[in-house]
């Protein structure tokens, strides 16, 4: 019997709930989550019945859809996966899944070529390559950049929904520098991806409330909170990161004109893939080319420039030149210490 779209939404919602092991899920919790998902995606506000949710759980447990989900009941009340690493998204795609993916791909392809949907081109290529490899059981023909060990992806949809609904969330977070995790209320404004890592920009609720940028891979738990959501009244989210390489930025921080020289052999790489959309070619000769970009001075910028090694020389501003020299000196000392030990 074909699985309809509403059922797929419910299965995916139950799966996302049971993957979140920081909360104990009763049947009523799963019913509420499925009802909310159907309202959000399909506009259905009649809710989901107890019988339907129980039938969904049994369907997921069975092999009819290829899931064989290890759903167990703990303390005769709470639903969870016996295998903490299980997800129906790791299961092979069945015929119904393939049909739905094909329909989605066909729909998206209609928008390819439109200026407003240029970002869809890569998405459609990824989707069609996945469909091709699944149908033919062959190797993919496109190898996109990916990180199979990336953490924090499970929070993207949770946080996205909170931002759309303007809901405060309670986050348990531990930065790389912190000795232990802390928990605080947070109003999210924008999800941002940079080099396969995800971040959320928003406001932490404290007396000295301030804008924060949190890495999703450092989040340990997310839960809704009743505290009123704090609206963004100061940041233009559409342009906030326009003057920035990466995500490290303080509101009100001003950009600087960064000038750098690239040798002749590597200049074509910078021409075809600019470091930033503000990049300009200032001058050139036989030895190389001089470019400029207008960006915030931050850690990610330094890392980008240092990645060129001896092929690049930063010419300005003076504070950045000084910082790059400091980093290169420390790098050279690291190699000097190794030589002395040998």
N, C-alpha and C positions, 0 to 999 in steps of 0.2 A: 504493500500500500504506500503510495507516494507520501513523502513528508512535506507538509505545507510550510510556508515561510514563518508563520506564527510559532509552530512547533520548533523550528530551528532556532528561533530567537529564545524560546524558553530553555532548550537544551544548553545553548551557549551561556545563558544567564546562570543556570544551575551550576554549570561547570566553573564559571568565574567565581561564584560564591564558595564552592567547595575547595577551590584552590587557595582561597584566603583562609589560612589556618589560624589567623589571629582573632577570629570571631567564631563562636559556636552557633551553628545554623540549625534552628528548629524548622519543622515543616512550614509553620506559619511565616517564618522569615523568608523561606524560599518562595512561598506563594506571593508575598509582598514584592520581592525582588522581580519575579516574573511579571507581575502586574505592572510594575513601574516600567519595565523594559518594553512591554507591549504598548504602553501608553506613549512612551518616548518615540519608538520607532514606527509604530503603526497607527497611533492616535486612538487606540482601543482603550476605553475607560470603564469597561464592564468588569474588569478584574479577572483573575484566574481562580477556578474552583479548586477545592482540596483534592477532589477526585482526579482532575486533570494533572495536577502536579505529581500525585502519587503514580499515575500512569506514565508520566514523563520519566520519573526515576526508574521505574521498571523497564521502560524501553531503553534507557541508557545502560542499564545493567545487562540487558540482553545482547545478543550478537546480531540482531536484526538490522542494525545500522552499522555494525562493525565496531561499536564502541567498547563493549564489555567493561563498562565503567565499574571500578571496585568501590561502589558506594556502600558504606556501612553505617549503622546506627550505634552511637555511643551513649551509654547510660540510659538506653531506651528512649532517647529524646533528640539527640543531636546528630545531624547528618554530616558525614565527611568522607574523604577518600582514604582507604586503608594504605594506599601508596601515595605519599606526599608529592611525588613527582608526576603523577598521572594528570592528563588533561585530554579531553576528547579532540583537542586540536592536534594532538600527536598521533591520532589514529589515521589509518589510510582513508583516503577519500572514497566514499561510496558513489553509486550512480546518481543518486539524488543530489549529492554535493556537487558532482561534476556538472550536472544540469544547471544548478543554480549559478555556479561559477561561469559557465558558458553564457548564461543570460546576462550576468553582470558585465562580463567582458564585452559582449555585443553592445550593451548600452553605453559603456564608457568609450568605446571606439568611435561612437557618433560625435563625441566632443573633441577628439584628437584634431589638432590643427587650429582650434580656436585660441586666440591669444589669452583669454581668461582661464584656459584650462591646460596650459603648457605643462604644468606639473603632473598631469594625468598620463603623459606619454610614457614615463618610466614605470608608473604603476601598471598601466595596461600591458607593457612588455613583460613585467614580472609575472602578472597574472596569466598571460597567454603561455609563457614558458612553463609555468607550474602545471597548467592544464595539459600541455603537450607531453611533459615528462610523465605525468600520471597516466594519461591515455596509452602512451606507447611503451611505458615502463623502461624508458631509455634515459640516458644522461642528459642533463640540462644543456641547452646551447648558449645560455647567457649565465655568466658567473658574476652576480652582483656582490658588492661589498656587504659583508655581514659579520656579526659577532655572535656565535652560538652560545657563548657564556655570558652574554649581556644580562645584567640584573636590573630589576625595577620596572620591566615592561608591563607587569601585571597591574601597576598603579595608573597607567596612562588613561584607561577608560574610566576608572573610578574618579580620578581628578578631573577629567574632561567633563563628566556629568555634573560634578560639583560646580565647576566654573559656569557651565551653561545654565544650571538651575540657581546660581548665585547662593550656594550653600557653604557655610563654614565647615571646615574639616579639622579634625584633630589628628596631628601628625606626630609619630614617634620617629625621631631622626638622630642620626649619629654621623657627624662629619668625620673626615679622615683625621682631623686634629683633636677631636674630642675623645676623652677617656671613656665616657659612657653616654648612652643615648638620653635625649631629653624629649619631652612631650609638650606640644603647644598648639594653640588654635591658629588657623591659617586661612586666609581668603585668597584663593588662587585666581590669577588673571590670564596667564598665557603659558601654554606648553611649548617648549623650544627644543629642537634636536640639533646637536652639534657633534659631528664625527661619531655617529652611532650611539651617542649618549643622550639621554633625555633629562630635561630640567623643567622646573615649574617656577614661574615668576609670580610673586604675590606679596601679601602683607602679613607679617606675624602680628598676632594680637597681644600687645603688651602696652604698658603705660607709654613707653617710648616706641610706639608702633612704627615699623620701618619696612621698606621694601626689601625682600629677600629673594635669592635665586637658589633653589634647592635641587640637588641632584637626585633623580629618582632612584638610583642604585644605592643611595644611602638611607632611604626610607625603610623603616621596619614595619610600620603599621599605619593605616589610614582609616578613620571612622568619621561618620557625620557627627556634627555637634550643634547644639541648639543656640549657641551664641550667635547674635546677628552678624550677617555677612557685611564686610566692610567694602564698600564700592570703590572702584578705582576712579579717582577724580583728578589725577595729576599726570598720568602717563598716557602718551599716544602709543598704544600697543602696536599699531600698524607700522610705525617708523622707529620704535624704541631701539631695535638692534641694527638699524641701517648704518650707523657709524661705528660698528663694532665687529671685530673678528672674534668669534667665540661667544661667550655668555657673561664674562666678567665685566660688570659695569655698575657704576653708582649713579643714581638719578641726578641729573644736573651736571654730570661730568662732561667736560668739553673735549671735542676731538682736536687732534693735532695733525699737521702736515708731516707725514713720514716720507723721507726721501732716501732712496737706496739705489745702489749700482749693482747690476748683474753682468757677469762676463758674457762675451759674445756667444759662447757655446750653449749657455743656459737661458739666454734672453728669449728665444722662441717659446720656451715652456711658459714663461711669465706672460708673454704676449697672448698666447692661445688660452691660457687659464689664469686670468688676473687674480692677484691676491685679494682684491676687493673691488666692488663695482665702481668706486671713485678713482680707480687707477688711471694715471695719465703718463704718457711717454714725454719726458722733458727734453732729453738730448741723447745723442748716440755717436759713437765713433768706432774705430776698428776693435777696440778693447772690450766694448760692451755698451749697455744702454742704462740710462738713469730714469727711474720712475718715481712717481709720488702717489700716495694714497692719503685720504683724510679719515683717520680712525681714532678711537679711544686707545690710549696706551694701557695695555693690560698683559697678563701672563700669556694668553693665547697668541697675541701678536708676537711677543718675544720668541715663543716656541716656533712659530711659523718662519720667522726670519732666521733663527739659528739653524733651522733645518737645511738651509742652503749651504751651510758651512763656509768654506773658503771661496765659494762661487759668488758670494754676495758681500757687499760692504755697506753698512748703514751710514748715511751722511747727515741725517738730522731727524728730529731735533736733538739738541745737545744732551738732554737728560736721557734719551733713549740710547744714544751712542755710548754714554757712560755705563748704562745698565748692560748693554750687549758686551762691552769690553769686560765688565766684571764677570759675566757668565762665562765668556770664553777663557778668561784667566783661570777661573775655578776648574773649568774642564781640562785645561792644559795641566794644572797641578794634579788632577786625578790621574792622568796618564804618567806624569813624572813620578808619582808615588809608586805606581805599578812597576815602572822601570827599575827603580831603586830596590824594590823587593826581589825582583828577578835577579 
